[in-house]
Amino acid sequence: MDALAFGGTLVLWALRRVMIQRRLWRSGLRAEGEVTDVEETDVRINGRRSWRFGYRYVDHNGRSHTGMSGHLSFRAATAHKVGDRGEVRYDARHPEHSLWAESL
């Protein structure tokens, strides 16, 4: 029963994250972001370690925030270098909710 509860919690967490990302794609405010780091994670997908990159951006109130990409392949993550710039979308009410939209 504990495994079922744990699994259900993970599914709900993932679903919430997907819903936030969809909303940000559709109606998030745009900001210029900058890649701050690229790192290997402890997560394995199909037997291979995943990677991700961190970024920072400034919201419409002039406050600085950081974000993290989702889990990526080595090739996708290392296509981003520290200092690269790209578009970030963030929630006006909760600017800490963001996603990396694309590289510039």
Buried (B, 14 or more C-beta within 10 A) or exposed (E): EEEEEEEEEEEEEEEEEEEBBEBBEEEBBEBEBBBBEBEEBEEEEEEEEBBBBBBBBBBEEEEEBEBBBEBBBEEBBEEBEEEBEBBBBBBEEEBEBBBBBEEE
